[in-house]
Amino acid sequence: MKRRLIALLAVVGLSAGLLMGCTPQPQNKGGDVAGLQGSWVLASWSDALALPSAPITLVISGSGVSGNGGCNAYTSDFTASADGAFLPGGVAVTAMLCTDDAVNQAEAKYLQLFSAVDSWRMDGASLVLFSKTGDQTLTYSRGA
């Protein structure tokens, strides 16, 4: 009886370990918040839309962000922490006339994704911002 109980516990423990190995584990998020400061250029995103020909930028300075969405300038305050939280405040956007529909669509999608960001991590030299659901990402490389 005692051997069967030990064998059963071993099988349950091994099965749980295998299942945990098959379950996607959360990626480490956060890091040195000071490393966020500076200029970034959007390198890729998880959306199906192609990146526009006009660069999308993000400048992080102090507790504020600003940048260009491809046509319009935007600005916001934000908070970030070493545990991975990144929360932009309300995003203000200029109202320039942009005649390129592809740039307009991409900018609208970018601003929608950026407004939904809630966490960050560094991936090598790249900054990756994640949405609340974790499935939408914005990946930036260092700007000039």
N, CA, C and O atoms as a GROMACS GRO file, in nm:
protein
  576
    1MET      N    1   0.083  -0.120   0.000
    1MET     CA    2   0.000   0.000   0.000
    1MET      C    3   0.087   0.125   0.000
    1MET      O    4   0.062   0.221  -0.074
    2LYS      N    5   0.192   0.122   0.085
    2LYS     CA    6   0.278   0.239   0.096
    2LYS      C    7   0.353   0.260  -0.036
    2LYS      O    8   0.372   0.374  -0.079
    3ARG      N    9   0.398   0.149  -0.100
    3ARG     CA   10   0.467   0.161  -0.228
    3ARG      C   11   0.376   0.219  -0.336
    3ARG      O   12   0.420   0.301  -0.417
    4ARG      N   13   0.251   0.177  -0.337
    4ARG     CA   14   0.156   0.229  -0.436
    4ARG      C   15   0.134   0.378  -0.417
    4ARG      O   16   0.127   0.453  -0.515
    5LEU      N   17   0.123   0.422  -0.293
    5LEU     CA   18   0.104   0.563  -0.264
    5LEU      C   19   0.225   0.644  -0.310
    5LEU      O   20   0.209   0.751  -0.368
    6ILE      N   21   0.344   0.595  -0.284
    6ILE     CA   22   0.466   0.664  -0.327
    6ILE      C   23   0.473   0.668  -0.479
    6ILE      O   24   0.507   0.770  -0.538
    7ALA      N   25   0.441   0.555  -0.544
    7ALA     CA   26   0.442   0.550  -0.690
    7ALA      C   27   0.338   0.647  -0.748
    7ALA      O   28   0.366   0.716  -0.846
    8LEU      N   29   0.221   0.653  -0.689
    8LEU     CA   30   0.116   0.743  -0.735
    8LEU      C   31   0.160   0.888  -0.720
    8LEU      O   32   0.141   0.968  -0.811
    9LEU      N   33   0.218   0.923  -0.607
    9LEU     CA   34   0.266   1.059  -0.586
    9LEU      C   35   0.378   1.094  -0.684
    9LEU      O   36   0.385   1.208  -0.731
   10ALA      N   37   0.463   1.000  -0.716
   10ALA     CA   38   0.570   1.024  -0.813
   10ALA      C   39   0.512   1.050  -0.951
   10ALA      O   40   0.557   1.141  -1.021
   11VAL      N   41   0.412   0.973  -0.992
   11VAL     CA   42   0.348   0.991  -1.123
   11VAL      C   43   0.277   1.126  -1.128
   11VAL      O   44   0.288   1.197  -1.228
   12VAL      N   45   0.206   1.162  -1.023
   12VAL     CA   46   0.136   1.291  -1.019
   12VAL      C   47   0.237   1.404  -1.025
   12VAL      O   48   0.217   1.501  -1.100
   13GLY      N   49   0.344   1.395  -0.949
   13GLY     CA   50   0.447   1.499  -0.952
   13GLY      C   51   0.513   1.512  -1.088
   13GLY      O   52   0.534   1.623  -1.136
   14LEU      N   53   0.545   1.400  -1.151
   14LEU     CA   54   0.606   1.402  -1.284
   14LEU      C   55   0.509   1.459  -1.386
   14LEU      O   56   0.550   1.537  -1.472
   15SER      N   57   0.383   1.421  -1.379
   15SER     CA   58   0.283   1.474  -1.472
   15SER      C   59   0.267   1.624  -1.456
   15SER      O   60   0.258   1.695  -1.556
   16ALA      N   61   0.263   1.673  -1.335
   16ALA     CA   62   0.250   1.816  -1.312
   16ALA      C   63   0.371   1.889  -1.368
   16ALA      O   64   0.357   1.996  -1.428
   17GLY      N   65   0.490   1.833  -1.348
   17GLY     CA   66   0.611   1.895  -1.402
   17GLY      C   67   0.609   1.900  -1.553
   17GLY      O   68   0.649   2.001  -1.612
   18LEU      N   69   0.564   1.793  -1.617
   18LEU     CA   70   0.555   1.793  -1.764
   18LEU      C   71   0.454   1.893  -1.814
   18LEU      O   72   0.478   1.964  -1.912
   19LEU      N   73   0.339   1.901  -1.746
   19LEU     CA   74   0.237   1.996  -1.787
   19LEU      C   75   0.286   2.139  -1.773
   19LEU      O   76   0.258   2.223  -1.859
   20MET      N   77   0.358   2.170  -1.667
   20MET     CA   78   0.410   2.305  -1.649
   20MET      C   79   0.511   2.337  -1.759
   20MET      O   80   0.519   2.452  -1.803
   21GLY      N   81   0.586   2.238  -1.803
   21GLY     CA   82   0.682   2.260  -1.911
   21GLY      C   83   0.614   2.287  -2.043
   21GLY      O   84   0.672   2.353  -2.130
   22CYS      N   85   0.493   2.237  -2.061
   22CYS     CA   86   0.419   2.258  -2.186
   22CYS      C   87   0.339   2.387  -2.185
   22CYS      O   88   0.299   2.436  -2.290
   23THR      N   89   0.316   2.440  -2.068
   23THR     CA   90   0.239   2.563  -2.057
   23THR      C   91   0.329   2.682  -2.081
   23THR      O   92   0.436   2.691  -2.021
   24PRO      N   93   0.289   2.776  -2.169
   24PRO     CA   94   0.373   2.893  -2.190
   24PRO      C   95   0.394   2.968  -2.059
   24PRO      O   96   0.299   3.000  -1.988
   25GLN      N   97   0.518   2.994  -2.028
   25GLN     CA   98   0.552   3.068  -1.908
   25GLN      C   99   0.561   3.216  -1.942
   25GLN      O  100   0.604   3.251  -2.051
   26PRO      N  101   0.520   3.303  -1.851
   26PRO     CA  102   0.527   3.446  -1.880
   26PRO      C  103   0.672   3.489  -1.901
   26PRO      O  104   0.763   3.441  -1.833
   27GLN      N  105   0.691   3.581  -1.996
   27GLN     CA  106   0.824   3.633  -2.022
   27GLN      C  107   0.859   3.731  -1.911
   27GLN      O  108   0.773   3.801  -1.857
   28ASN      N  109   0.987   3.735  -1.879
   28ASN     CA  110   1.031   3.834  -1.781
   28ASN      C  111   1.004   3.972  -1.836
   28ASN      O  112   1.035   4.001  -1.952
   29LYS      N  113   0.948   4.056  -1.755
   29LYS     CA  114   0.920   4.193  -1.796
   29LYS      C  115   0.988   4.287  -1.700
   29LYS      O  116   1.020   4.251  -1.587
   30GLY      N  117   1.010   4.408  -1.747
   30GLY     CA  118   1.070   4.509  -1.662
   30GLY      C  119   1.220   4.512  -1.676
   30GLY      O  120   1.278   4.460  -1.771
   31GLY      N  121   1.282   4.574  -1.580
   31GLY     CA  122   1.427   4.591  -1.580
   31GLY      C  123   1.462   4.728  -1.527
   31GLY      O  124   1.389   4.786  -1.447
   32ASP      N  125   1.575   4.779  -1.573
   32ASP     CA  126   1.624   4.910  -1.531
   32ASP      C  127   1.543   5.019  -1.601
   32ASP      O  128   1.559   5.041  -1.721
   33VAL      N  129   1.458   5.086  -1.526
   33VAL     CA  130   1.370   5.188  -1.582
   33VAL      C  131   1.450   5.300  -1.649
   33VAL      O  132   1.404   5.358  -1.748
   34ALA      N  133   1.568   5.331  -1.598
   34ALA     CA  134   1.651   5.436  -1.658
   34ALA      C  135   1.687   5.401  -1.803
   34ALA      O  136   1.709   5.491  -1.884
   35GLY      N  137   1.692   5.273  -1.836
   35GLY     CA  138   1.723   5.230  -1.972
   35GLY      C  139   1.614   5.263  -2.073
   35GLY      O  140   1.637   5.255  -2.193
   36LEU      N  141   1.496   5.299  -2.024
   36LEU     CA  142   1.386   5.338  -2.114
   36LEU      C  143   1.407   5.476  -2.175
   36LEU      O  144   1.359   5.504  -2.284
   37GLN      N  145   1.479   5.561  -2.104
   37GLN     CA  146   1.495   5.701  -2.146
   37GLN      C  147   1.564   5.710  -2.281
   37GLN      O  148   1.657   5.634  -2.310
   38GLY      N  149   1.519   5.803  -2.363
   38GLY     CA  150   1.583   5.826  -2.492
   38GLY      C  151   1.488   5.812  -2.609
   38GLY      O  152   1.366   5.805  -2.592
   39SER      N  153   1.547   5.808  -2.727
   39SER     CA  154   1.470   5.804  -2.852
   39SER      C  155   1.462   5.661  -2.904
   39SER      O  156   1.559   5.586  -2.902
   40TRP      N  157   1.342   5.627  -2.951
   40TRP     CA  158   1.314   5.493  -3.004
   40TRP      C  159   1.241   5.507  -3.137
   40TRP      O  160   1.169   5.604  -3.160
   41VAL      N  161   1.260   5.409  -3.224
   41VAL     CA  162   1.190   5.403  -3.353
   41VAL      C  163   1.119   5.268  -3.360
   41VAL      O  164   1.179   5.165  -3.333
   42LEU      N  165   0.991   5.270  -3.397
   42LEU     CA  166   0.915   5.146  -3.406
   42LEU      C  167   0.976   5.057  -3.514
   42LEU      O  168   0.986   5.096  -3.630
   43ALA      N  169   1.017   4.937  -3.474
   43ALA     CA  170   1.079   4.842  -3.567
   43ALA      C  171   0.980   4.736  -3.615
   43ALA      O  172   0.989   4.688  -3.728
   44SER      N  173   0.887   4.699  -3.527
   44SER     CA  174   0.785   4.600  -3.565
   44SER      C  175   0.669   4.607  -3.467
   44SER      O  176   0.681   4.663  -3.358
   45TRP      N  177   0.559   4.550  -3.509
   45TRP     CA  178   0.443   4.540  -3.421
   45TRP      C  179   0.368   4.413  -3.454
   45TRP      O  180   0.392   4.351  -3.557
   46SER      N  181   0.277   4.375  -3.366
   46SER     CA  182   0.207   4.249  -3.381
   46SER      C  183   0.084   4.262  -3.471
   46SER      O  184   0.012   4.164  -3.491
   47ASP      N  185   0.060   4.380  -3.524
   47ASP     CA  186  -0.056   4.401  -3.610
   47ASP      C  187  -0.025   4.356  -3.752
   47ASP      O  188   0.091   4.352  -3.793
   48ALA      N  189  -0.129   4.321  -3.826
   48ALA     CA  190  -0.110   4.276  -3.964
   48ALA      C  191  -0.076   4.391  -4.059
   48ALA      O  192  -0.021   4.368  -4.167
   49LEU      N  193  -0.108   4.513  -4.020
   49LEU     CA  194  -0.076   4.626  -4.106
   49LEU      C  195   0.075   4.640  -4.121
   49LEU      O  196   0.149   4.624  -4.024
   50ALA      N  197   0.119   4.669  -4.241
   50ALA     CA  198   0.262   4.695  -4.262
   50ALA      C  199   0.299   4.828  -4.197
   50ALA      O  200   0.216   4.918  -4.187
   51LEU      N  201   0.423   4.838  -4.153
   51LEU     CA  202   0.468   4.966  -4.099
   51LEU      C  203   0.466   5.069  -4.210
   51LEU      O  204   0.500   5.036  -4.324
   52PRO      N  205   0.429   5.192  -4.180
   52PRO     CA  206   0.424   5.294  -4.285
   52PRO      C  207   0.566   5.336  -4.324
   52PRO      O  208   0.663   5.309  -4.254
   53SER      N  209   0.574   5.402  -4.440
   53SER     CA  210   0.705   5.450  -4.486
   53SER      C  211   0.758   5.560  -4.395
   53SER      O  212   0.880   5.575  -4.380
   54ALA      N  213   0.669   5.637  -4.335
   54ALA     CA  214   0.709   5.742  -4.239
   54ALA      C  215   0.740   5.675  -4.105
   54ALA      O  216   0.658   5.597  -4.057
   55PRO      N  217   0.855   5.703  -4.044
   55PRO     CA  218   0.888   5.636  -3.918
   55PRO      C  219   0.795   5.678  -3.805
   55PRO      O  220   0.752   5.792  -3.796
   56ILE      N  221   0.767   5.582  -3.718
   56ILE     CA  222   0.691   5.607  -3.597
   56ILE      C  223   0.793   5.611  -3.483
   56ILE      O  224   0.871   5.518  -3.465
   57THR      N  225   0.791   5.719  -3.407
   57THR     CA  226   0.892   5.739  -3.305
   57THR      C  227   0.833   5.748  -3.166
   57THR      O  228   0.714   5.776  -3.148
   58LEU      N  229   0.917   5.723  -3.067
   58LEU     CA  230   0.882   5.734  -2.927
   58LEU      C  231   1.002   5.794  -2.855
   58LEU      O  232   1.113   5.741  -2.865
   59VAL      N  233   0.981   5.903  -2.785
   59VAL     CA  234   1.087   5.965  -2.705
   59VAL      C  235   1.041   5.961  -2.561
   59VAL      O  236   0.936   6.015  -2.526
   60ILE      N  237   1.121   5.897  -2.475
   60ILE     CA  238   1.089   5.886  -2.333
   60ILE      C  239   1.185   5.978  -2.258
   60ILE      O  240   1.307   5.962  -2.265
   61SER      N  241   1.128   6.073  -2.188
   61SER     CA  242   1.208   6.170  -2.114
   61SER      C  243   1.141   6.199  -1.980
   61SER      O  244   1.030   6.252  -1.975
   62GLY      N  245   1.209   6.164  -1.872
   62GLY     CA  246   1.149   6.184  -1.740
   62GLY      C  247   1.023   6.100  -1.726
   62GLY      O  248   1.027   5.978  -1.744
   63SER      N  249   0.912   6.163  -1.694
   63SER     CA  250   0.785   6.091  -1.681
   63SER      C  251   0.691   6.122  -1.797
   63SER      O  252   0.569   6.109  -1.784
   64GLY      N  253   0.749   6.164  -1.910
   64GLY     CA  254   0.669   6.194  -2.027
   64GLY      C  255   0.718   6.119  -2.149
   64GLY      O  256   0.835   6.083  -2.159
   65VAL      N  257   0.626   6.098  -2.241
   65VAL     CA  258   0.661   6.041  -2.371
   65VAL      C  259   0.609   6.134  -2.479
   65VAL      O  260   0.511   6.206  -2.459
   66SER      N  261   0.676   6.133  -2.591
   66SER     CA  262   0.631   6.208  -2.708
   66SER      C  263   0.681   6.133  -2.829
   66SER      O  264   0.758   6.037  -2.817
   67GLY      N  265   0.639   6.175  -2.943
   67GLY     CA  266   0.685   6.110  -3.065
   67GLY      C  267   0.602   6.152  -3.183
   67GLY      O  268   0.524   6.247  -3.177
   68ASN      N  269   0.622   6.078  -3.291
   68ASN     CA  270   0.548   6.102  -3.413
   68ASN      C  271   0.486   5.970  -3.457
   68ASN      O  272   0.554   5.868  -3.464
   69GLY      N  273   0.358   5.973  -3.487
   69GLY     CA  274   0.287   5.853  -3.528
   69GLY      C  275   0.292   5.826  -3.676
   69GLY      O  276   0.221   5.739  -3.726
   70GLY      N  277   0.375   5.900  -3.748
   70GLY     CA  278   0.383   5.885  -3.893
   70GLY      C  279   0.342   6.012  -3.962
   70GLY      O  280   0.392   6.045  -4.070
   71CYS      N  281   0.250   6.086  -3.901
   71CYS     CA  282   0.202   6.214  -3.952
   71CYS      C  283   0.190   6.313  -3.838
   71CYS      O  284   0.242   6.425  -3.846
   72ASN      N  285   0.122   6.275  -3.734
   72ASN     CA  286   0.095   6.364  -3.621
   72ASN      C  287   0.189   6.339  -3.504
   72ASN      O  288   0.236   6.228  -3.481
   73ALA      N  289   0.216   6.447  -3.432
   73ALA     CA  290   0.292   6.436  -3.308
   73ALA      C  291   0.197   6.394  -3.197
   73ALA      O  292   0.078   6.427  -3.199
   74TYR      N  293   0.249   6.320  -3.100
   74TYR     CA  294   0.169   6.281  -2.984
   74TYR      C  295   0.252   6.301  -2.858
   74TYR      O  296   0.375   6.308  -2.863
   75THR      N  297   0.183   6.311  -2.747
   75THR     CA  298   0.250   6.327  -2.618
   75THR      C  299   0.162   6.266  -2.510
   75THR      O  300   0.040   6.258  -2.523
   76SER      N  301   0.226   6.224  -2.402
   76SER     CA  302   0.154   6.166  -2.289
   76SER      C  303   0.247   6.163  -2.169
   76SER      O  304   0.369   6.171  -2.184
   77ASP      N  305   0.189   6.151  -2.052
   77ASP     CA  306   0.271   6.117  -1.937
   77ASP      C  307   0.266   5.965  -1.924
   77ASP      O  308   0.186   5.900  -1.990
   78PHE      N  309   0.351   5.909  -1.840
   78PHE     CA  310   0.348   5.765  -1.820
   78PHE      C  311   0.414   5.732  -1.687
   78PHE      O  312   0.487   5.814  -1.629
   79THR      N  313   0.388   5.613  -1.639
   79THR     CA  314   0.461   5.559  -1.525
   79THR      C  315   0.517   5.424  -1.567
   79THR      O  316   0.454   5.349  -1.641
   80ALA      N  317   0.636   5.394  -1.518
   80ALA     CA  318   0.699   5.265  -1.545
   80ALA      C  319   0.767   5.219  -1.418
   80ALA      O  320   0.811   5.300  -1.336
   81SER      N  321   0.776   5.089  -1.402
   81SER     CA  322   0.845   5.035  -1.285
   81SER      C  323   0.933   4.919  -1.324
   81SER      O  324   0.916   4.860  -1.431
   82ALA      N  325   1.027   4.887  -1.238
   82ALA     CA  326   1.123   4.780  -1.265
   82ALA      C  327   1.055   4.643  -1.276
   82ALA      O  328   1.113   4.552  -1.335
   83ASP      N  329   0.934   4.628  -1.222
   83ASP     CA  330   0.865   4.499  -1.231
   83ASP      C  331   0.791   4.482  -1.364
   83ASP      O  332   0.726   4.380  -1.386
   84GLY      N  333   0.801   4.581  -1.453
   84GLY     CA  334   0.744   4.567  -1.586
   84GLY      C  335   0.621   4.650  -1.615
   84GLY      O  336   0.574   4.649  -1.728
   85ALA      N  337   0.569   4.722  -1.518
   85ALA     CA  338   0.452   4.806  -1.545
   85ALA      C  339   0.492   4.924  -1.634
   85ALA      O  340   0.596   4.986  -1.611
   86PHE      N  341   0.411   4.955  -1.731
   86PHE     CA  342   0.429   5.072  -1.818
   86PHE      C  343   0.290   5.121  -1.852
   86PHE      O  344   0.218   5.058  -1.928
   87LEU      N  345   0.252   5.234  -1.795
   87LEU     CA  346   0.116   5.283  -1.811
   87LEU      C  347   0.114   5.424  -1.866
   87LEU      O  348   0.141   5.519  -1.793
   88PRO      N  349   0.082   5.439  -1.996
   88PRO     CA  350   0.069   5.574  -2.049
   88PRO      C  351  -0.060   5.638  -1.997
   88PRO      O  352  -0.158   5.569  -1.971
   89GLY      N  353  -0.056   5.771  -1.983
   89GLY     CA  354  -0.177   5.844  -1.947
   89GLY      C  355  -0.256   5.872  -2.074
   89GLY      O  356  -0.238   5.804  -2.175
   90GLY      N  357  -0.343   5.972  -2.068
   90GLY     CA  358  -0.417   6.011  -2.187
   90GLY      C  359  -0.321   6.062  -2.294
   90GLY      O  360  -0.231   6.141  -2.264
   91VAL      N  361  -0.339   6.019  -2.416
   91VAL     CA  362  -0.251   6.057  -2.526
   91VAL      C  363  -0.312   6.174  -2.602
   91VAL      O  364  -0.425   6.165  -2.651
   92ALA      N  365  -0.237   6.284  -2.612
   92ALA     CA  366  -0.279   6.400  -2.690
   92ALA      C  367  -0.211   6.394  -2.827
   92ALA      O  368  -0.092   6.362  -2.836
   93VAL      N  369  -0.287   6.423  -2.933
   93VAL     CA  370  -0.236   6.411  -3.070
   93VAL      C  371  -0.268   6.538  -3.146
   93VAL      O  372  -0.377   6.594  -3.133
   94THR      N  373  -0.171   6.586  -3.226
   94THR     CA  374  -0.198   6.701  -3.312
   94THR      C  375  -0.296   6.659  -3.422
   94THR      O  376  -0.324   6.540  -3.437
   95ALA      N  377  -0.346   6.754  -3.497
   95ALA     CA  378  -0.445   6.726  -3.601
   95ALA      C  379  -0.396   6.776  -3.737
   95ALA      O  380  -0.460   6.859  -3.800
   96MET      N  381  -0.281   6.724  -3.780
   96MET     CA  382  -0.226   6.762  -3.910
   96MET      C  383  -0.306   6.693  -4.020
   96MET      O  384  -0.361   6.585  -3.999
   97LEU      N  385  -0.311   6.756  -4.136
   97LEU     CA  386  -0.375   6.695  -4.252
   97LEU      C  387  -0.276   6.600  -4.317
   97LEU      O  388  -0.170   6.642  -4.364
   98CYS      N  389  -0.311   6.473  -4.320
   98CYS     CA  390  -0.225   6.371  -4.380
   98CYS      C  391  -0.301   6.310  -4.498
   98CYS      O  392  -0.412   6.260  -4.481
   99THR      N  393  -0.242   6.315  -4.615
   99THR     CA  394  -0.313   6.270  -4.735
   99THR      C  395  -0.286   6.124  -4.769
   99THR      O  396  -0.353   6.069  -4.857
  100ASP      N  397  -0.192   6.060  -4.704
  100ASP     CA  398  -0.159   5.920  -4.732
  100ASP      C  399  -0.245   5.830  -4.643
  100ASP      O  400  -0.225   5.824  -4.521
  101ASP      N  401  -0.342   5.760  -4.704
  101ASP     CA  402  -0.434   5.676  -4.627
  101ASP      C  403  -0.362   5.565  -4.550
  101ASP      O  404  -0.402   5.532  -4.439
  102ALA      N  405  -0.258   5.508  -4.609
  102ALA     CA  406  -0.185   5.401  -4.541
  102ALA      C  407  -0.118   5.454  -4.414
  102ALA      O  408  -0.119   5.387  -4.311
  103VAL      N  409  -0.061   5.572  -4.421
  103VAL     CA  410   0.001   5.633  -4.303
  103VAL      C  411  -0.106   5.664  -4.199
  103VAL      O  412  -0.085   5.639  -4.080
  104ASN      N  413  -0.220   5.718  -4.241
  104ASN     CA  414  -0.330   5.748  -4.148
  104ASN      C  415  -0.378   5.622  -4.077
  104ASN      O  416  -0.397   5.623  -3.956
  105GLN      N  417  -0.397   5.513  -4.151
  105GLN     CA  418  -0.442   5.387  -4.091
  105GLN      C  419  -0.339   5.332  -3.993
  105GLN      O  420  -0.374   5.287  -3.884
  106ALA      N  421  -0.213   5.336  -4.034
  106ALA     CA  422  -0.107   5.285  -3.947
  106ALA      C  423  -0.095   5.370  -3.820
  106ALA      O  424  -0.079   5.316  -3.711
  107GLU      N  425  -0.104   5.501  -3.835
  107GLU     CA  426  -0.094   5.589  -3.719
  107GLU      C  427  -0.210   5.562  -3.622
  107GLU      O  428  -0.188   5.554  -3.501
  108ALA      N  429  -0.330   5.550  -3.673
  108ALA     CA  430  -0.446   5.523  -3.587
  108ALA      C  431  -0.428   5.390  -3.513
  108ALA      O  432  -0.458   5.381  -3.394
  109LYS      N  433  -0.379   5.289  -3.583
  109LYS     CA  434  -0.357   5.159  -3.519
  109LYS      C  435  -0.247   5.169  -3.414
  109LYS      O  436  -0.261   5.115  -3.304
  110TYR      N  437  -0.138   5.239  -3.446
  110TYR     CA  438  -0.029   5.256  -3.351
  110TYR      C  439  -0.078   5.325  -3.224
  110TYR      O  440  -0.050   5.278  -3.113
  111LEU      N  441  -0.151   5.434  -3.238
  111LEU     CA  442  -0.198   5.507  -3.121
  111LEU      C  443  -0.295   5.423  -3.038
  111LEU      O  444  -0.296   5.432  -2.916
  112GLN      N  445  -0.374   5.341  -3.105
  112GLN     CA  446  -0.463   5.248  -3.035
  112GLN      C  447  -0.381   5.147  -2.955
  112GLN      O  448  -0.408   5.123  -2.837
  113LEU      N  449  -0.280   5.088  -3.018
  113LEU     CA  450  -0.195   4.990  -2.950
  113LEU      C  451  -0.117   5.055  -2.836
  113LEU      O  452  -0.108   5.000  -2.726
  114PHE      N  453  -0.060   5.172  -2.861
  114PHE     CA  454   0.019   5.240  -2.758
  114PHE      C  455  -0.068   5.274  -2.637
  114PHE      O  456  -0.023   5.260  -2.523
  115SER      N  457  -0.190   5.317  -2.660
  115SER     CA  458  -0.280   5.352  -2.549
  115SER      C  459  -0.317   5.231  -2.465
  115SER      O  460  -0.356   5.246  -2.349
  116ALA      N  461  -0.306   5.111  -2.522
  116ALA     CA  462  -0.343   4.988  -2.451
  116ALA      C  463  -0.225   4.922  -2.381
  116ALA      O  464  -0.241   4.817  -2.319
  117VAL      N  465  -0.108   4.982  -2.389
  117VAL     CA  466   0.012   4.924  -2.329
  117VAL      C  467   0.000   4.921  -2.177
  117VAL      O  468  -0.052   5.014  -2.117
  118ASP      N  469   0.049   4.812  -2.116
  118ASP     CA  470   0.053   4.809  -1.970
  118ASP      C  471   0.182   4.747  -1.915
  118ASP      O  472   0.200   4.743  -1.793
  119SER      N  473   0.271   4.700  -2.002
  119SER     CA  474   0.396   4.644  -1.950
  119SER      C  475   0.507   4.655  -2.056
  119SER      O  476   0.482   4.680  -2.173
  120TRP      N  477   0.630   4.633  -2.009
  120TRP     CA  478   0.746   4.648  -2.095
  120TRP      C  479   0.854   4.548  -2.056
  120TRP      O  480   0.853   4.493  -1.946
  121ARG      N  481   0.947   4.527  -2.147
  121ARG     CA  482   1.070   4.455  -2.119
  121ARG      C  483   1.173   4.492  -2.225
  121ARG      O  484   1.138   4.537  -2.334
  122MET      N  485   1.298   4.475  -2.191
  122MET     CA  486   1.405   4.492  -2.288
  122MET      C  487   1.435   4.356  -2.347
  122MET      O  488   1.442   4.256  -2.276
  123ASP      N  489   1.451   4.352  -2.478
  123ASP     CA  490   1.487   4.230  -2.549
  123ASP      C  491   1.617   4.260  -2.622
  123ASP      O  492   1.614   4.304  -2.737
  124GLY      N  493   1.729   4.238  -2.556
  124GLY     CA  494   1.857   4.282  -2.611
  124GLY      C  495   1.859   4.433  -2.608
  124GLY      O  496   1.842   4.494  -2.502
  125ALA      N  497   1.879   4.494  -2.724
  125ALA     CA  498   1.880   4.640  -2.734
  125ALA      C  499   1.743   4.696  -2.772
  125ALA      O  500   1.730   4.816  -2.791
  126SER      N  501   1.643   4.611  -2.783
  126SER     CA  502   1.509   4.653  -2.823
  126SER      C  503   1.418   4.671  -2.702
  126SER      O  504   1.430   4.599  -2.602
  127LEU      N  505   1.328   4.767  -2.713
  127LEU     CA  506   1.224   4.790  -2.613
  127LEU      C  507   1.096   4.727  -2.667
  127LEU      O  508   1.055   4.756  -2.780
  128VAL      N  509   1.032   4.642  -2.587
  128VAL     CA  510   0.907   4.578  -2.628
  128VAL      C  511   0.799   4.622  -2.530
  128VAL      O  512   0.813   4.604  -2.409
  129LEU      N  513   0.691   4.678  -2.583
  129LEU     CA  514   0.575   4.717  -2.503
  129LEU      C  515   0.463   4.618  -2.530
  129LEU      O  516   0.439   4.580  -2.644
  130PHE      N  517   0.394   4.577  -2.425
  130PHE     CA  518   0.288   4.477  -2.433
  130PHE      C  519   0.154   4.536  -2.395
  130PHE      O  520   0.146   4.626  -2.311
  131SER      N  521   0.048   4.486  -2.458
  131SER     CA  522  -0.087   4.526  -2.421
  131SER      C  523  -0.131   4.451  -2.296
  131SER      O  524  -0.063   4.359  -2.250
  132LYS      N  525  -0.243   4.492  -2.242
  132LYS     CA  526  -0.296   4.429  -2.121
  132LYS      C  527  -0.319   4.279  -2.141
  132LYS      O  528  -0.302   4.201  -2.048
  133THR      N  529  -0.358   4.240  -2.261
  133THR     CA  530  -0.381   4.099  -2.289
  133THR      C  531  -0.253   4.026  -2.324
  133THR      O  532  -0.251   3.903  -2.329
  134GLY      N  533  -0.146   4.099  -2.349
  134GLY     CA  534  -0.017   4.038  -2.380
  134GLY      C  535   0.000   3.995  -2.524
  134GLY      O  536   0.109   3.954  -2.563
  135ASP      N  537  -0.105   4.004  -2.604
  135ASP     CA  538  -0.095   3.956  -2.742
  135ASP      C  539  -0.058   4.066  -2.841
  135ASP      O  540  -0.021   4.036  -2.955
  136GLN      N  541  -0.068   4.190  -2.801
  136GLN     CA  542  -0.031   4.301  -2.889
  136GLN      C  543   0.101   4.358  -2.840
  136GLN      O  544   0.117   4.390  -2.722
  137THR      N  545   0.196   4.371  -2.931
  137THR     CA  546   0.325   4.425  -2.891
  137THR      C  547   0.373   4.532  -2.988
  137THR      O  548   0.339   4.532  -3.106
  138LEU      N  549   0.452   4.622  -2.934
  138LEU     CA  550   0.522   4.724  -3.012
  138LEU      C  551   0.670   4.705  -2.980
  138LEU      O  552   0.708   4.707  -2.863
  139THR      N  553   0.752   4.687  -3.082
  139THR     CA  554   0.895   4.666  -3.061
  139THR      C  555   0.971   4.781  -3.124
  139THR      O  556   0.953   4.812  -3.242
  140TYR      N  557   1.058   4.844  -3.043
  140TYR     CA  558   1.133   4.961  -3.086
  140TYR      C  559   1.282   4.931  -3.082
  140TYR      O  560   1.331   4.852  -3.002
  141SER      N  561   1.354   4.998  -3.174
  141SER     CA  562   1.500   4.999  -3.168
  141SER      C  563   1.542   5.141  -3.133
  141SER      O  564   1.465   5.236  -3.148
  142ARG      N  565   1.665   5.155  -3.085
  142ARG     CA  566   1.713   5.288  -3.046
  142ARG      C  567   1.714   5.380  -3.165
  142ARG      O  568   1.758   5.343  -3.273
  143GLY      N  569   1.666   5.502  -3.144
  143GLY     CA  570   1.665   5.605  -3.248
  143GLY      C  571   1.791   5.688  -3.243
  143GLY      O  572   1.876   5.672  -3.156
  144ALA      N  573   1.801   5.777  -3.339
  144ALA     CA  574   1.921   5.863  -3.345
  144ALA      C  575   1.908   5.979  -3.250
  144ALA      O  576   1.999   6.062  -3.240
   0.00000   0.00000   0.00000
